[in-house]
Amino acid sequence: MARTPRLNIAGFYHIINAGIKKRDIFLEDSDFIQFLSIIDEYAKLYSFEIYSFCLMKNYYHLLMKTNKGNISTIMKQINMKYAIYFNKKYKMAGSLWQGRFKSRYVWDSSYLEILVKYIEYNPVKAGIALDIGGYKYSMNSKRFEFEMLNYELINRVNLNEFTYEDLKKIDDFFNSKIAIKDNKVEKIEKVDKKQLNYFFDNFERKKAICEAIKNGYSQDEISKYLDLSISAISKLKNNYLSKERLFNKLKDKGIFWSFDKNIKYDNFKDNVFIEYVLRYGDFDDIKKLIKLFGKRNVKKVWMKTLAPDKRFIKINLMLARVFFDMNVEANYFKELKNGRLKKLKMLAT
């Protein structure tokens, strides 16, 4: 299944990563210091600050503020450099990390103080510290003076109060999905799970899957609702999105010149889409069309709409021979009856 694209804009991020198979990534005090030193080194290079951190033996949390949209580059460099250091020191080989790091963009500043509490509370939750600040490798211990560290939030937050309401808000933050609309980051309001049937009552299935995912439903939830595998859901979603991308590309090229310039793929019937691409698309457009809709479906539309149209005999001959494996001559199309034209003449009379 394809990875979800990572949001890469300036701002606050909560970042988490862990050792592969839960193995320890910090074995000695010097390892913790080395990791913080690497972060500090790249903070100078990439212009970011750390507002909270907690380094546990086999995972870490960071609250980072970036000034540019470069979170992926920053974390890739930090994780790679530390992995090289660790493997060289302990004569290890292979991956150190469980996978790509997790990052959540902090789209609402009201979460910042609670995130600091959550991050700093980890050693207490794990039973290795009696209170927040009692663990050496959390930022609230205030044992470190790296330039990257910004103590503004640490100094402002009452870390000794971590309430049930805080937990609920953290849960809301972790389960929220966001999108960029009109250059602004907005939370996607999730439809009640009981309303999943809304999408499949109001949209064609592939479109319904995309709409449900945009509204916060997981592919697992949708697969159970439709009694389909997750891979099938993923294929249906990707097929729909590929058709939408092709439509937008061809609209920009002017192929759908006779329609409103603001028309969207959602409002376009597949048979009309196929017909227009066969009429006015180039070779690569038609190849893509057949891949997305299937040769049988495309040929069916072609035979009903374009093939009987004697204005397009040369195009039809090319389509027949190149795309539909038909060994025919031009006379074949001259003899086809144009059902559409006959129907129009009947309506006119």
N, C-alpha and C positions, 0 to 999 in steps of 0.2 A: 504494500500500500504506500502511496506517495506521502512524503513528509509534508506536514503543514508548513507553508511559508512562514518564516520568522519575521515578526514586526521589527523593523530596523529604523527607528526614528530617535531623535534626541529626547532625553527625559530620564525618569527614575525606572529602574528595573530591579525586580527581586530575582536573584539568580541562585540556582541550586545545581550541584553536581555531586556524584558519589563514585566510589571505587567499584570496579567491575566485580560482580558477584558479592557485593558488600564487603570486599576486602579493604583493609586499612590502607589509607593513602598518606597518613602521617604516622611514622613509627618512632620518631625522636623529636625532642624539642626543636632541634635545628631544622627539621622539616617544616614545622609550622612557620618558623621565622623565614625560611627560604621562600615559602609560598607567598607570604606577605611582602617580601622584598621584590619578588617578581611582579606582583600586582602594582607596587609602588613605582617600579621601573616603567611599566607600560602606562601608568597614570600620567607620568610626565610626557610620554610620547603621544598619547592619544587624548589627553585632556579630559579626564573624568575624576570623580571623587567617590569615596566610600563613606556612606552614612551609618552603616551597621555591618558587622560581620560576626560569624560564629564558625570556627573551624573545629569540627568534631573528628574523631579518628578516621572515620570512613566516609565522611561527606562534609560539605560546607554550604553555608548560606552567605550571600552578599546582598547588600542594598546599595546599588550603584547609580550614580547620576552621570549620564553622558551629555556632552555638549554637541555631539554630532550623531548622525545615524550610523554608528559603527560598532554596535554591541557585538555582532557576530565576529568581526575582525578582532576586537579586544579579547573576547573570551577564547577564541581559537588560539591566539598567541599565548595567553596565560596558561591555558591547559596543556598546550603542546610543550612549552618550555619547562613546566614543572614535571611533566611526564618524562622528558629526556633526563632531567636532573635525577628523578627518583629511580629510573631504570638503570642509569649509570652507577649511582651510589650503591644500590642493592643488587646489582648484577642481575636484573630482571629483563624479560623480553615480552613483547606483546602489549596489548592495550592496558592502560591504567584505569581509564574511565569506563563507566557502564554504558555510555553512549554520548550523544550530543547533549550539552548542558540544557537545562530547562530555564527559561526566562519568562517572566510575566511583566508586561509593561504596566506601570502604576498609573492608570488613566485618571484616577481621582485622588487628589492630595489628602482626602480624609482617611485614606488607608495608610498613609506613611507612618504615623505614630504607632498604629496598631501593628504594622509590619515590624517595626523596631522591637516592640514588645515580644512578638512572636519569635523573631530571630534570636534575641538575647535570652529567651526562656528555654531554648533547646537543651542546655546542660542540666537545668533543673528537671525538665521532663524526663531526661535520660537517667536521672539519679546520680549524676557525678558532681553536682553542686547543690548547696543548700538554698542559695538564693541567687537572684539575678545579679551579675557582677562578680560572683565568687569563682567563676571559671576563667582561667588565665587567658585562653585564646578566644575570647569574645570581646567586642569593642568596648563594652561597658566596664571592663576591668581597668581600662585606661592605663595599660602598661606600655603602650606603644606610641611613638611620636613620628610616624611616617607622614610625609607631606600630603599624601592622598586622603588622609582621614579628616573628615569634617564632623565635629562633635555637636553640631547644632541641634540635631534631633535627639541625640543621646542625652544632652543636657536639659532638654525641654520636657521630655516624656517622663511621666511617673511610672517607672518600670516595675514597681512593686504591686501595681494594680493591673492584673490580667484577668478580666471578668468574663462571664458567660457571654455577654453582649459582644465583647471583643472577639471571642471565638466564632460567634455567628457571623460577624463582619468579615473575619478572615476567610471563613468558609465561602461566603458570598464572593469575595475577591478571587479565590482560587477557582471557583466554578463559573465565573463570568467570562463571556466571550465579547471581543471588541472588534470593531472594523473602522476603517478610515473612510469618512464621508465628507465631501467638500473640504478636504484637507484638515478635517478635525477627527480626533479619536472619539468614538462613541460606543457606549455599551450596547450590545445586542440584547434586547429584552427577550427572554426565553418564554415561549408559549407554554402553558400548562401541559404536562405530559399527557393528560387525558385528551388534549386537543390535537394529538398527532394526526388523527384521522382528517382534520381540517385540510391539510395539505393534499392528501390523496383524494379528497372529495372535490377539490377546487383546481387541481393542476394535473396535467399529463404526468405520468409516473416519474420520468427522468427529471422533469422540472420540479416536481413535488419533493424529490429527494434533495435536490440542491436547496430549495427553499427551507426545508426542515433543518438541514445542516446549518444554514445561515442563521436560523432561529435557535440554535443551541443544542439540537438533538445530535447525539453521537451516531456513528454508522452502526454501532452495535444495537442501539435502541431501534433504529429503522429496520435493520435486518431481522430482528425479532418480530417487529410489527408486520413485515411483509413475508416472513418465513422464507427469507433468502439469505445466502451466505454474505459475510462482510465483503468478500472479494467481488461478488456479484453487484452489491450496492456501489462499491467503488468504481467498477467498470461502467455502470449506468450513469453515475455522476460525472465521470470523466468524459464519457461519450457526449453527454449533454453540453458540458462546458466547451468541448472541442467544436461542436456544431455552432455554439454561440460565438466562439472566437472566429470561426470561418465566416459566419454571417457578417460580423462586424468588419472584418477585413475587406470582404467583397462590397459591403455597403460603402466603405470609404473609397473604394475603387470606382463607385458609381454604377455598379451592375444593376442595382434595384432602382434605377432612375425614375421609373413611373410611379413609385410609392412615396409617401411622406418621408422627408429626410430624417425625421425623428423616430421612425418605426423601429421596433425592437424584435429580436428573434422570437420572443414569447408570443408576439402577435402574428407571426408568419406561419402559414401552413407548410408542412414539409413538402408536399407535392409541388407547391408554387416555388419554394426555395430550390428544389431539385431542377425544375424546368428552367428557371432563370439562369442557374449556373451552367446548365447544358447549352443554353442559347448564347450566353455572353461571357462565360468564364474561359480562362486559358487552360492549357493542358494540365498544369499542376493543380489548378482548382478542381478540375473534374476528377483527377486521381484521388484527391483528398475527399471529395464528395462521395465517391464510391466506397472508399475505406470506412467512412462514418455511417453511411446509410445502407451499405450492402449492394452488391451488383444487381441482385434480383429486384430490389425495390426501385433502384434508379432506372433499370431497364423497363420496368413496368410503367413508370411515369413517362419515360421517353417514348415508348410505343403508343401511349394514349394521347400524348400532347404534341411532341415535337416531330416524331418520325413521319406522321401524315402531312405535315406542313411543307408544301412544295417550295416555299421560299427558302428553305434551309436544307436543300438536297445535298450540297457539298458537306455541310456540317454533319448531317445525318449519316452520310457515307463514311466519314472519318470515325464517328462514334461507333457505328456498327462494326467496322473492321478492327479498330484499335482497342475499343473498350468492351465490346460485347461479343467478340469472336464470331462474327457473322460474315460468311463469304458471299456477299451480295454485290450487285452493281447498282448504278443510279436508277435504272428502270424500276427496281424493286420499290423505291419510294414514290415514283410517279404513279404507281398502281394502287398504293394504299389509299383507302377511303378516309377522308378527314371528317370524323364524327363530330368534332367540335364545330367546324365550319358549317356543316349541314344543320346542326342544331341552331346556330345563330341565324341562318337563312330562314329557318322555320319560324323562329321568334319574330323575325323582321316582317314576315308576311302575316 
